[in-house]
């Protein structure tokens, strides 16, 4: 039986600036596939912009 990972065991960067976290996430995604951020109006790009501005 598969067990869901515990959220307490995940390393969170709570003290890191949201722009830094967004940049790290974008870099990780683009290393796998560059198409999500290819269009500035894509949902991916808009979500990252919201994250960078602290909306989330």
Secondary structure by P-SEA (a helix, b strand, c coil): cccccccccccccccccaaaaaaaaaaaaaacccccccccccaaaaaaaaaaaccc
